[in-house]
C-alpha cells in the first residue's frame, strides 16, 4: 500500500477531479490523501456554477503537514486557481521531491485546441514551471501544445512530430511524459516517452525503446472526468509496480470500458458514477 497525495479541485455535484480519483486509488489498495485547490459546485459546462478557492486553507495546511513530518510515496497535482496557489504547490512538491516523493503533474489547462474558461497565458507559464519538477506528466494534446508553445493542429501529427512534442515536454524538466487524446497519422492514440534514467516509483521497459504509441478506437460519447479516471488508474498501476507502458494501456482500457458501459446516461457533464463501476478496475 502506497501513500498518495492528490492536489486537485473537489466538485460537489459531478464525478470529476478528486471525486473521481479517490475511489479508484482506494479500491486499487492505496492510502489516498487530499489537498483541495478549490470547492466547485459543478462542472462549468452546466453554465451556472460557484467556485471557492482554498488558497488560504492551503497556506495554513502545508506548514502544519511539514511540522508533523507527513510523507507520501507520490503526489499528483491537478487544477490550480491562482498564481499564489500554483507557487505554494510548486514549492511544496519541490520539497517532497527532494525527500524522494514521486511527482505526477496533470497540467489541466484546456482541450479541443483552446484554454478552459478562466484560464490565462500566465497560468500556462506557471504550469510549465510545475511540469519542470515532474517525474511524469500527462497532458492532453491541447495542453502539450500549450506547454511547448506550438500551434494545435486539428489534423493531428506525424509520428516524428509526436516524438518531438514529447521531447519538448521533457526539455521543460519533466523526466517522462504521456500525451493523451493525440492523433498520429490518422489514428487516435496515446503517445509516451520514458525517462532515459531510472526513476523512483516508475518502472520502465528500456528494451522497448524510448517512445511508445498505443492506438485506440474512439467511442463517440463525451463524458467529463475521463482524464481524471485515466490519471488515477495510471498512478494506481504505477504504484503497484506495473511499467509505464503497461500502466498507460490499462488506464486506456478502463476509460474505454467505463465510457461504453455508461454511454446511455443522459447527464454527460456530471461524469461517470465511478463507485458503481469499480468492478471494471
C-alpha positions as CSV (number, residue, x, y, z in Angstrom):
1,X,0.0,0.0,0.0
2,X,1.4,3.4,-1.1
3,X,0.7,6.8,0.4
4,X,-0.7,9.0,-2.3
5,X,-1.5,12.7,-2.1
6,X,-3.9,14.3,-4.6
7,X,-3.8,18.1,-5.1
8,X,-6.9,19.0,-7.1
9,X,-10.3,20.5,-7.0
10,X,-13.3,19.0,-5.2
11,X,-16.5,19.2,-7.3
12,X,-19.8,18.9,-5.3
13,X,-22.2,17.6,-8.0
14,X,-20.1,16.0,-10.7
15,X,-17.8,12.9,-10.7
16,X,-14.7,14.7,-11.8
17,X,-11.3,15.8,-10.4
18,X,-10.6,14.4,-6.9
19,X,-14.1,13.0,-6.6
20,X,-13.4,10.6,-9.4
21,X,-9.8,9.8,-8.4
22,X,-10.2,9.0,-4.7
23,X,-12.4,5.9,-5.0
24,X,-10.3,4.4,-7.8
25,X,-7.0,4.7,-5.9
26,X,-8.5,3.5,-2.7
27,X,-10.0,0.5,-4.5
28,X,-6.6,-0.3,-6.0
29,X,-5.2,-0.6,-2.5
30,X,-3.6,2.7,-1.7
31,X,-3.9,5.1,1.2
32,X,-5.1,8.3,-0.5
33,X,-5.0,11.8,1.0
34,X,-6.2,15.1,-0.5
35,X,-5.3,18.8,-0.6
36,X,-8.2,20.6,-2.3
37,X,-7.3,23.6,-4.5
38,X,-11.0,24.7,-4.7
39,X,-14.5,23.7,-3.9
40,X,-16.5,23.8,-7.1
41,X,-20.3,23.4,-7.2
42,X,-20.4,21.5,-10.5
43,X,-18.6,21.3,-13.8
44,X,-18.5,24.7,-15.6
45,X,-20.3,23.4,-18.7
46,X,-23.6,23.5,-16.9
47,X,-23.4,27.3,-17.4
48,X,-24.1,28.2,-13.8
49,X,-21.6,27.4,-11.0
50,X,-19.8,28.6,-7.9
51,X,-16.1,28.3,-7.1
52,X,-14.4,28.9,-3.7
53,X,-10.6,28.8,-3.9
54,X,-8.9,27.2,-0.9
55,X,-5.6,29.1,-1.1
56,X,-5.9,30.3,2.5
57,X,-6.6,26.8,3.7
58,X,-3.6,25.5,1.8
59,X,-1.5,28.4,3.2
60,X,-2.1,27.0,6.7
61,X,-2.2,23.3,5.9
62,X,1.1,22.9,4.2
63,X,3.2,24.2,7.1
64,X,1.2,22.0,9.6
65,X,1.9,18.9,7.4
66,X,5.6,19.9,7.3
67,X,5.8,20.3,11.1
68,X,4.1,16.9,11.5
69,X,6.5,15.3,9.1
70,X,3.9,13.8,6.8
71,X,5.5,11.8,4.0
72,X,4.0,10.5,0.7
73,X,5.2,8.0,-1.8
74,X,3.8,10.1,-4.6
75,X,1.8,13.3,-5.2
76,X,-0.3,14.2,-8.2
77,X,-1.1,17.9,-9.0
78,X,-4.1,19.0,-11.0
79,X,-6.1,22.2,-11.4
80,X,-4.7,25.4,-10.0
81,X,-6.8,28.5,-9.5
82,X,-4.3,31.3,-8.8
83,X,-0.7,32.3,-9.1
84,X,-0.2,32.1,-5.3
85,X,-1.7,28.7,-5.2
86,X,0.5,27.4,-8.0
87,X,3.6,28.7,-6.3
88,X,2.5,27.1,-2.9
89,X,2.0,23.8,-4.7
90,X,5.3,24.1,-6.6
91,X,7.3,24.8,-3.5
92,X,5.7,22.0,-1.5
93,X,6.1,19.4,-4.3
94,X,9.7,20.5,-4.8
95,X,10.4,19.8,-1.1
96,X,8.6,16.4,-1.4
97,X,10.6,15.6,-4.4
98,X,13.9,16.2,-2.6
99,X,12.7,13.8,0.1
100,X,12.1,11.0,-2.6
101,X,8.4,11.5,-3.4
102,X,7.4,10.7,-7.0
103,X,5.7,13.8,-8.5
104,X,3.0,13.4,-11.1
105,X,1.7,16.5,-12.9
106,X,-1.6,16.7,-14.7
107,X,-1.3,20.1,-16.4
108,X,-5.0,20.9,-16.6
109,X,-5.4,23.9,-18.9
110,X,-7.6,23.2,-21.9
111,X,-8.9,20.9,-24.6
112,X,-10.0,20.9,-28.2
113,X,-7.4,23.5,-29.1
114,X,-8.3,26.1,-26.6
115,X,-7.8,27.1,-22.9
116,X,-10.6,26.3,-20.5
117,X,-12.8,29.2,-19.4
118,X,-11.0,31.4,-16.9
119,X,-7.5,30.1,-17.8
120,X,-4.8,32.6,-18.8
121,X,-1.5,32.6,-20.5
122,X,0.1,33.3,-17.1
123,X,-1.3,30.1,-15.8
124,X,0.3,28.3,-18.8
125,X,3.6,29.8,-17.7
126,X,3.1,28.6,-14.2
127,X,2.2,25.1,-15.4
128,X,5.4,25.0,-17.4
129,X,7.3,25.5,-14.1
130,X,5.2,22.8,-12.4
131,X,6.0,20.3,-15.2
132,X,9.6,21.0,-14.7
133,X,9.7,19.0,-11.4
134,X,7.6,16.1,-12.6
135,X,8.7,12.6,-12.8
136,X,5.8,12.0,-15.1
137,X,3.4,14.5,-16.7
138,X,0.4,13.6,-18.8
139,X,-1.1,16.5,-20.7
140,X,-3.7,16.0,-23.4
141,X,-2.7,17.1,-26.9
142,X,-4.0,20.7,-26.4
143,X,-2.1,21.1,-23.2
144,X,1.1,19.6,-24.7
145,X,0.9,22.3,-27.4
146,X,0.3,25.0,-24.8
147,X,3.3,23.8,-22.8
148,X,5.6,23.8,-25.8
149,X,4.3,27.0,-27.4
150,X,3.2,25.4,-30.7
151,X,0.0,25.6,-32.7
152,X,-2.7,23.0,-32.1
153,X,-3.4,21.1,-35.3
154,X,-6.9,19.6,-35.9
155,X,-5.4,17.2,-38.4
156,X,-3.0,15.7,-35.8
157,X,0.6,14.9,-36.1
158,X,3.1,12.5,-37.8
159,X,4.9,10.0,-35.5
160,X,8.1,12.1,-35.8
161,X,6.2,15.3,-34.8
162,X,4.7,13.4,-31.8
163,X,8.2,12.4,-30.7
164,X,9.4,16.0,-31.0
165,X,6.5,17.2,-28.9
166,X,7.3,14.6,-26.2
167,X,10.9,15.8,-26.3
168,X,9.7,19.4,-25.9
169,X,7.9,18.5,-22.7
170,X,10.9,16.7,-21.4
171,X,13.0,19.7,-22.2
172,X,10.9,21.7,-19.7
173,X,12.3,19.4,-17.0
174,X,9.9,16.5,-16.9
175,X,11.6,13.1,-16.6
176,X,8.9,11.3,-18.7
177,X,5.7,12.3,-20.5
178,X,2.5,10.9,-21.9
179,X,0.2,12.8,-24.3
180,X,-3.4,11.7,-24.3
181,X,-6.1,12.5,-26.9
182,X,-3.5,12.6,-29.6
183,X,-4.0,11.9,-33.3
184,X,-1.0,10.5,-35.1
185,X,-1.1,9.6,-38.8
186,X,-4.8,9.3,-38.8
187,X,-5.1,7.2,-35.6
188,X,-6.4,8.2,-32.2
189,X,-3.7,7.3,-29.7
190,X,-1.8,8.0,-26.5
191,X,1.9,8.5,-27.0
192,X,4.7,8.4,-24.4
193,X,8.3,8.9,-23.7
194,X,10.0,7.1,-20.8
195,X,13.0,8.6,-19.0
196,X,16.5,7.8,-20.1
197,X,17.4,7.2,-16.5
198,X,15.9,5.2,-13.6
199,X,13.0,6.8,-11.8
200,X,11.8,6.2,-8.3
201,X,8.2,4.9,-8.4
202,X,8.0,4.4,-12.2
203,X,9.0,1.1,-13.7
204,X,10.2,1.3,-17.3
205,X,10.9,-1.2,-20.1
206,X,14.1,0.0,-21.7
207,X,14.2,-2.8,-24.2
208,X,11.0,-1.4,-25.9
209,X,12.7,1.8,-26.9
210,X,12.4,5.4,-25.7
211,X,9.0,6.2,-27.2
212,X,5.7,4.3,-27.4
213,X,2.3,4.7,-29.1
214,X,-0.9,2.9,-28.2
215,X,-3.8,3.3,-30.6
216,X,-7.5,3.2,-29.6
217,X,-10.9,3.4,-31.2
218,X,-12.9,6.4,-30.2
219,X,-16.4,6.0,-28.7
220,X,-18.5,9.0,-29.8
221,X,-19.5,9.9,-26.3
222,X,-18.0,12.9,-24.3
223,X,-18.0,12.4,-20.5
224,X,-16.4,14.9,-18.2
225,X,-13.8,13.5,-15.8
226,X,-12.4,10.7,-18.1
227,X,-9.0,12.4,-17.9
228,X,-9.1,12.1,-14.1
229,X,-10.1,8.5,-14.3
230,X,-7.2,7.8,-16.7
231,X,-4.8,9.6,-14.3
232,X,-6.0,7.6,-11.3
233,X,-5.7,4.2,-12.9
234,X,-2.3,5.2,-14.4
235,X,-0.9,6.2,-11.0
236,X,-2.5,3.3,-9.2
237,X,-0.9,0.8,-11.6
238,X,2.5,2.5,-11.4
239,X,2.4,2.4,-7.7
240,X,1.6,-1.3,-7.9
241,X,4.8,-1.7,-9.9
242,X,3.5,-2.0,-13.4
243,X,5.6,-0.5,-16.1
244,X,4.9,2.9,-17.7
245,X,3.6,1.4,-20.9
246,X,1.6,-1.3,-19.1
247,X,0.0,1.3,-16.8
248,X,-0.9,3.6,-19.7
249,X,-2.5,0.7,-21.7
250,X,-4.5,-0.4,-18.6
251,X,-5.7,3.2,-17.9
252,X,-6.8,3.5,-21.6
253,X,-8.8,0.2,-21.4
254,X,-10.5,1.1,-18.2
255,X,-11.6,4.5,-19.5
256,X,-12.9,2.8,-22.7
257,X,-14.9,0.2,-20.7
258,X,-16.4,2.9,-18.4
259,X,-17.5,5.1,-21.3
260,X,-19.1,2.1,-23.1
261,X,-20.9,0.9,-20.0
262,X,-22.3,4.3,-19.2
263,X,-22.8,5.6,-22.7
264,X,-26.6,5.9,-22.4
265,X,-26.5,8.1,-19.3
266,X,-28.3,11.4,-20.1
267,X,-26.1,13.7,-18.0
268,X,-22.6,13.5,-19.5
269,X,-21.4,16.7,-17.8
270,X,-21.9,15.0,-14.4
271,X,-19.2,12.4,-15.3
272,X,-19.2,8.7,-14.8
273,X,-20.6,7.3,-11.5
274,X,-17.3,5.6,-10.7
275,X,-18.4,4.0,-7.4
276,X,-20.9,1.8,-9.3
277,X,-18.2,0.6,-11.8
278,X,-15.2,-0.3,-9.7
279,X,-15.5,-3.9,-10.9
280,X,-14.0,-2.7,-14.2
281,X,-10.8,-1.9,-12.5
